[in-house]
Amino acid sequence: MGPGLFWNFPSKASCTVPQNLLQNMLLSRMAGMKEQQFTEEKPLLPEQRGQDTEMENCETMTVVGDWKEHDVETPYGMLHVVIRGAPKGNKPAILTYHDVGLNHKMCFNSFFQNEDMQEITKHFVVCHVDAPGQQIGASQFPQGYQYPTMDQLAGMLPTVLQHFGFKSIVGIGVGAGAFVLAKFALIFPDLVEGLVLLNIDPNGKGWIDWATTKLSGLTSALPDTVLPHLFSQEELMNNTEFVQNYKQQVNTVNQFNLQLFWNMYNSRRDLEMNRPGTVLNAKTLRCPVMLVVGDNAPAEEGVVECNSKLDPTKTTFLKMADSGGLPQLTQPGKLTEAFKYFLQGMGYIAYVKDRRLSGGPVPSASMTRLARSRTASLTSGSSLDGSRSRACTQSDSSEGVAQLSHTMEVSC
């Protein structure tokens, strides 16, 4: 057992379209589309103020800065994309992909409105991607519409990067969106510099899980079926105002379109990943990855298993206490802090400003070494012995080169 929670689970058999074939098809298709213009650009309209729920108040973010909406045609249909800024030198774009039952506003507005997050994102172009038909005001798909598979959703993203001139991305995905971004990174590794994956489950559903989901869909309204995917049982039982607000928000997504996305996500196959050295010709994510999950979140087991499939020298695991199923919304400040360290380790942030201290720049050499080593497991949840230590430890590299051991206290 290495640093953090490295538990191995048996992987399931899976079959997918060969990735090299999919990649060649997409690149060929993109080459023929290169000279065409596909974007309908329209400035976002101001939202009404003074509404009650937290998510409705978050809508005001659309009037800040120069956010613009775009509809981008891809080989598998139209994508709704929201952009702020323009590519800055060789810096990657920050690209987000939301979870099922949400859209980019519901999933990320609170996180990106955080003051420290705005300090980070002003140095990058930010791109929010809505899964087909999930954006606010989306038209309903016609009867018989074939929703894109998870592979095809990933295959839409190269067109987005090409159209806006993004050379590469740092992706932030939640749930289904994390799965899409991981698939994208497996097919197009040269286009992804780093990934922050919240609540990712790398496995397809087994027959029992699939049947349970189908039965639940027959006996429950769609929002009641989706909510257990987003929130922990404790959150649902407490039925907090936060959960109630999100139940209302799920109803604002076109329910027919949402059902198609939900069905496709539940029909996904396993991500074909294995930790290097565990199987012959193991393939896994090549970029730095930060895995994030809240304690007692419904996705906790899946995230732990994903951790077991990744290269430990490039993976950071963050388990956030008291954050429930959507840590980017319940603990946006703490996640921003972790994201700042993640970017710093990639060389994109020179220093970290810690407002808990003097408010000035804080030397961050140890944090840089930690992130660059890619051998850390960052956890703010319970340790294996049940204590509430919030430690980040570093192990020796696989080549046997001794590394300094660092411990970082994280107040989550």
N, C-alpha and C positions, 0 to 999 in steps of 0.2 A: 504494500500500500504506500503510495507516494504522498506528496503533500496534499492536504485538503481531503476531499472525498473522492478517491479514485476507486470506485466499485465497478466490477465488471459484471455485466448482465449478458445472457445469451442473445445474440442478434437473430432477427427473423429473416427468413428467406425473402428475397425481393427480386423483382425483375423490372427493368426500365428500358426505355429507348437508349441505345448506346450513346454515351455522351459525346464521343467524337463525331458521330453522325449528326446529332442534333446541332452541335456547334458548327459543323460545315454547312448544314442547311441554313442556319441563321445568318452566318456570315455571307453566304451567297445571296440570300434574300436581301440583306442590308445593302450589299454592293449595288443592287439594282435600284434601291430606293434612295441612294445617296443624294441625287440631285433634286429630289422632290421636296416640297415643303408640306408639312403635315400639321403644323401647329395653328390652332385658333387661340389667340391670346386675348385675354380680357382681364382688366383689373378687378380685384375682388371688391364687392360692394360692402359698405359699412353695415354692420349688424346693429339691430336695435339694442339699446342698453337698458339696464334696470330690471333685468329678468332675474328669476329667483335662483335657479339651479347653478351649481358651479360650472357645469359644462356650457350652459348658455352664456355665462359671463365670459368664458374663455373664447367665445366667438369673436370678441372684440379684437383679438390678435390680428384679424384680417385687415385692419386699417393701419397697422403699424408697419412702417418701412415700405418696401416696394414689392410686396408679395403679388404674384401674378399667376393666374390659372392658364393652363395649356391643355389641349386635347391632342395627344400624340398618337398617330396611327402606327401600329406595329404589325408584324406578321400574323398575330393572333387576335387582332381587334384593337379598339381604341382604349387608351389609358388616360385617365385624368391625373394631371401632375400640377403641383403648386411649387413655384420657384421663388426664392429670394436671393438677389445678388447675381454675380456673374463669376465664371471660373477665375481663380486668382493664382496666376503663375502655375507652378507644378503641384499646388495643393489639391488633394482629392476633394470631391464634393461630399457633403454629408447627405446621404440618401436614406430615407426612412420607409418602412413598409409596416402597415398596421395589422392587427389581429382580426380574425373573423368576428363579426358582430359590431365592429367599430369602423371608423374611417380615420383619415389622418388627423382631423380636428379633435375627435373624441379621444384618440389614442395618445396624441403627442402635444396638444396645445399647452397643458399645464407644465409639462417638462420643458418645452422650448420657451415658455414665458418666464421661467426661473431667471432671476437676475444674473446669476453666475453663468448660466447656459447662454444667455444673450451675449455675455462678454466673450464666450468662446466662439459662437457662431458668426459674430461680426467679421471674423477672419476667414470665413469659408462661404461658399455658395451652398445653400440648403435646398434640398429637393424632397418634397413629400409626394409619395406615390399612393394613389388610391387603387385598390383592386377593382377590376372592371365592375361597374354598376353599384359600387358601394358609397360613392360620394354623395353629399347632400344634394337633393334635387335630381338625382340620376333618373333617366327614363327607364321604364321597366322593359326588360328583355322580352322578346316575343316568345310565345309558347313553342317549345321544341328547340329553343336556343341551347347549343352545346357550350357549356361554360369551359374556359381553358383549364387544362390539367395543371397540376402544380409545376410540372416541367415546363409547360408552355407559359405559365405566369413568369417563371424565371427567364424564359426565352424572350419575353417582351422587353426586358430591361436594357439589353445592348442598344436597341433602337433609341431609347431615351438618352443614354449616354452619348451616342453619336450625334443626335439632334442638337443637344445643348453644348456639345463640345467638351464633355467631361472626359478627362483622360483616365480617371480611376475614381473609386468611391471608398468612403468609410461608411458601412451600412449599419443602421440601427433597426432591428426588426423585433416584433413582439408576436409570439405564438405562431400563427399561420404565416405572418410576415417574416418571422425569423426563419421558418422553414424555407420560404421562397428565396431569401437572401443566401442561405447556406447552399441551396441548390445552385443558385447563380454563381457562387464562388467556386463550387466544384466544377462547373462547366467552363467558366471563364475566369480562372484564377488570376490572370494578369490584370484584370480590371478591378480587383478588390484588394485594397491595402490593409483593411482591418474590418472586423465585424463585432458588434455588440448585440448579442442574441439573448433576448429575454423570453423565458417560458418556452423554450424550444423543446419539441418532442421529435427526436430523429426517427421514430418508428411509425410505421403504418399501424392501423388498427387491426387487431385480431378478429376472428369471427364473432367471438362473444361480445367484444366491445362494439363491433359494427352492428350486431343484432340489438344490443341495448340502446344504441343511439337511434336506430330505426324505430324501435318500440316507443322510445321517449318522444320521438317526433310525431307519432300517431296519437299519443295521449296528452301531449302538452303543447301549449302555444310556443311558437319559435323562440321568442325572447326567453321563456322559462327553460328551454332546452339549451340555449347558448350561454346563459349566465353561469352555470356550473363550470363551464370551460374558462370563464374569466375570473371568477372569484372563488375563494376558499369556502369550505362548508361552514366554517365559523362566521365568516362575513355574511353568508346567505342566511344563517340562522339568526344572527343579530339584526339583519334587515336594516342596516344603517341608512341614513339619508343618502349617503354616498352611493350605496347599492341601488336604492330606489331611483335616484337620479339617472343612473346608468341604465336601469331597466327602461325608463322613459326614453333615453337616448337611443337604445337599440331599436325601439319602435320607429325612430325617424329614418332609419335606413330602409330602403325599399325592400319589403319582406320577401317578395318573389326572388329578387336578385340575391338577397342574403341567403335564402334557402339553397340556391344554386352554389354559392361559394361555400357554404357550410357542408353541403353534400360532397363537393369536390375535395375539401380538406379532409373529411373523414374517409375518403376513398384513396388517400395518398398511399404510396409505397414507401418503404424504408429509404432513408438517405444511405447511399452506399458509402459508408465511412468505416474505417477501422484504424485503431491506433497503430502507428508504425512499429513494426517488430512483432505484432500479434498474429498476423497472417502474411502469407506470401503476397508480394506486390500490393501491400496495404495502401489504400488511398484515403486521404483525409484533407481537411482544410489546410491550405498552405500559409494563409495569412494569420497574423495575431488575432486572437479571439478572446472576448470577455463574455463569459456566460453569467447571466443574472437571473435570480429567482427569489421570490419572497418565501419566508418560512411558512410552512403549511399550505403553500400554494398548490392548486391542482396539478400544476406542471412540474412539481419538484422532482418526482421520480424520473421523468423524461429528461430533465436538465442534467441530473446526476449521470444518467446513462450516456447522454451526449458527451459529457466530460470524459467518460471512459473511452470514447472513440476518437478523441482529439490528441494531438501532439502535446504532451505536458510542457514542453519547452516553449510553446507558443500560446498557452492557454492560461487565462486567469478566471477563477471561479468566485463569484460574489453572491453570497447568500445573505439577504437583507432581513433583519429582524423587524417585526411589527410593520410589515409592508403589504401583507396580503397578496392577492393575485395580480395586482397591477402596480408594481413598485415605482414605475415612472410617474405615476399620478399620486400615490400616497407618500412617496419619499423622493420627490424630484430633486431636492437639494443634495441629498446623499448620493443619488445616482449621478448627478452632475459632477460631483467631486470625483467619483470613480472614473467617469468619462474623461475628465480633465487629465487625470493621471495616465489614462490609456493613451490619449493623444500625445501627451508629453513623452511617453516612452517611444513613440513613433517619430519624435523629433519635431513636432508641430507646435509645441508650447514650450517657451524657454523657461518659464517659472510659474509657480503656483501662488496665488494670492490667498492667504488664509485670514479671513476676517475675524476668526476667533482669537487671533493673536494681535499683533500690532497693526494689522491692516496693510502692511507692506509686503513686497515680494519675499517669499520664503525659499531659501536654498532647497533644492530638490534633487540633489545628486543621488541620494539613496533610492528615491522613488524612480528616478530614471534608470538606475542599474536594475532595479526590481522589474520594471516593465520590459526593458530590453532583454533581460535574461530569459523571459517567457517561461520561467519555471515556478511561478508563484501561484498559490491558491489563496484568493482573498475571500475571507468569510466573515460575516458579521452575525452569523447565527450561532447555534449551539455547537460546541466542539464535541468530539466523540465521547468524551468522558462526562458530558452533560453540563459542563461549565459554560458560562456566557462569555468566554474570552473572544475578543475580536482581533484576531491576529492574522498577519500575513507572513508566511514563512517561505523560505527559499531553500531548495535542495541542490545537491551537486548536479552538475550537468552529466549527460550520458557518456561523455568522453572522459569523465573522471577528473575534469579540471575543477579544482576547489573554487567555490563561489562564496562570497561573503553572505552571511545569514542576516536577513533584515526582518524586523518585525514592525508593522505599522498598526497603530491603534485606529480603528474606524468607528466613529460614533454613529451607528445606525439604529 
